[in-house]
């Protein structure tokens, strides 16, 4: 890797690449969180939908990469010993797990769309169009507790449960590997480098499988949507095709870099010296092409906001206001017409009485 001498940091090329990657991931994270807030402001009463969770994972993953690149520069210049072992490993692996979990969620959505006609979860009352994390109905006495702990009462589909389970298992494996790397710092037969290399290689294989699964289900969805003749289906069809192509290309490139080189373990700067330009190109290929491009592409494809939904209370208040407005506008007219009719009757009575009086005067005369 890189040989860190006293008072030295990364080569200038690698410093520039790390700063550039940190800026890109920071921008993607800000965009993801801003989009999440916009979506939540339009349908906050729906709870945690699949779209919200996806933006949260993408934003958290890119935010983790931002901190990784910044801390890598600081650790290289300050000579943090912990960073070259378990600390750097954890900060490196955590954003990647969130990134893969987000695309596993996307894969589960595509699987739901492909199998919803044959394998709907009717027993759970789940539909792909419903919320991913939908709050259960609670009694009025427990509404306050549910508001404070909204994740205590959530309902997920069967395929989303698999995504959650896989993510938890990978997190557990990562923590176990970090503990082994920490133990390997002492005098024992555990080799920290081998543990970290085995982890990243196995993770690269999982990323390859994920890319292949996205390609397969993307092709199935493309063929199904191709039979539907509508502008909406046509636009969604090319979105699916674009996501599948980008996922396959980016995931394959990052996995090949992981298997053929030790770029993911660049935090082991004290191991060996390498060319800064060559390492910078591999870093761009692994991080920018492998994670930043797919994240930005998905955010671009999901830039459309959901329709604005109105709660029942707002609808009732608007209806009552509309009725009251009608009453206010109709009442003066009816009052005016009634008043004019009464005036006409009064005038007729007066004329009749005048006529009778004149006749009586004539008879008397």
MOQUI-V544326 format. One record per residue. SS is DSSP state (helix for helix, strand for strand, loop for the rest). OMEGA is omega in whole degrees, -180 to 180 (999 if undefined). Layout:
SS/OMEGA, SS/OMEGA
This chain:
loop/-180, loop/177, loop/-177, loop/177, loop/-177, loop/178, loop/-179, loop/178, loop/176, loop/171, loop/-176, helix/180, helix/-180, helix/176, helix/178, helix/179, helix/179, helix/178, helix/179, helix/179, helix/178, helix/179, helix/-180, helix/-179, helix/177, helix/178, helix/180, helix/179, helix/179, helix/179, helix/-180, helix/-179, helix/177, helix/177, helix/177, helix/179, helix/178, helix/179, helix/-178, helix/180, helix/-179, helix/-180, loop/-178, helix/-177, helix/179, helix/-179, loop/-177, strand/176, loop/179, helix/-180, helix/179, helix/180, helix/-180, helix/178, helix/178, helix/180, helix/179, helix/179, helix/180, helix/179, helix/-180, helix/174, helix/176, helix/176, helix/177, helix/179, helix/180, helix/-179, helix/179, helix/-180, helix/177, helix/178, helix/-180, helix/-179, helix/179, helix/-179, helix/-179, helix/-180, loop/179, loop/180, loop/-179, loop/-177, helix/-179, helix/180, helix/-172, helix/-177, helix/177, helix/179, helix/-179, helix/-179, helix/177, helix/-173, helix/-175, helix/180, helix/-180, helix/179, helix/178, helix/179, helix/180, helix/178, helix/178, helix/180, helix/169, helix/176, helix/176, helix/178, helix/179, helix/177, helix/178, helix/177, helix/177, helix/-180, helix/-179, helix/-174, helix/-176, loop/180, loop/-177, loop/-171, loop/177, loop/178, loop/-177, loop/-179, loop/179, loop/-178, loop/-174, loop/176, loop/180, loop/180, loop/-179, loop/-179, loop/176, loop/178, strand/-175, strand/-179, strand/176, loop/177, loop/-177, loop/177, loop/-179, helix/-179, helix/-176, helix/-179, helix/-180, helix/178, helix/-179, helix/178, helix/180, helix/-178, loop/-175, helix/-178, helix/179, helix/-179, loop/-179, strand/-180, strand/-178, loop/174, loop/-177, helix/-180, helix/176, helix/174, helix/177, helix/178, helix/179, helix/-179, helix/179, helix/180, helix/179, helix/180, helix/180, helix/176, helix/179, helix/178, helix/179, helix/178, helix/178, helix/178, helix/178, helix/177, helix/178, helix/178, helix/178, helix/178, helix/-179, loop/176, loop/180, loop/180, loop/179, loop/-177, loop/-179, loop/178, loop/-177, helix/-179, helix/180, helix/179, helix/180, helix/-180, helix/177, helix/180, helix/-176, helix/178, helix/177, helix/178, helix/177, helix/176, helix/178, helix/178, helix/176, helix/178, helix/178, helix/177, helix/177, helix/178, helix/177, helix/178, helix/-179, helix/-178, helix/173, helix/177, helix/179, helix/178, helix/179, helix/-180, helix/178, helix/-178, helix/178, helix/-180, loop/-179, loop/-178, loop/176, loop/-180, helix/179, helix/180, helix/180, helix/179, helix/179, helix/180, helix/-180, helix/173, helix/178, helix/180, helix/179, helix/178, helix/180, helix/-179, helix/-180, helix/180, helix/-179, helix/-177, helix/-176, helix/-180, helix/179, helix/180, helix/-180, helix/179, helix/178, helix/177, helix/180, helix/-176, helix/-175, helix/180, loop/176, loop/-179, helix/178, helix/-179, helix/-177, loop/179, loop/173, loop/-174, loop/-173, loop/-173, loop/-179, loop/-177, loop/179, loop/180, loop/-177, helix/-179, helix/180, helix/178, helix/179, helix/178, helix/178, helix/177, helix/177, helix/-180, helix/-176, helix/-174, helix/-176, helix/180, helix/-174, helix/-176, helix/-176, helix/-180, helix/177, helix/179, helix/180, helix/-179, helix/179, helix/177, helix/178, helix/179, helix/-178, loop/-176, loop/-179, loop/-180, loop/176, loop/179, loop/-180, loop/-180, loop/-178, loop/180, loop/-178, helix/-179, helix/178, helix/178, helix/179, helix/-179, helix/178, helix/180, helix/180, helix/179, helix/179, helix/179, helix/180, helix/177, helix/178, helix/-180, helix/-179, helix/-178, helix/-177, helix/-174, helix/179, helix/179, helix/179, helix/179, helix/179, helix/179, helix/179, helix/179, helix/179, helix/178, helix/179, helix/178, helix/178, helix/178, helix/180, helix/179, helix/178, helix/178, helix/180, helix/178, helix/179, helix/180, helix/178, helix/-180, helix/178, helix/-179, helix/179, helix/178, helix/180, helix/179, helix/179, helix/179, helix/-180, helix/179, loop/999
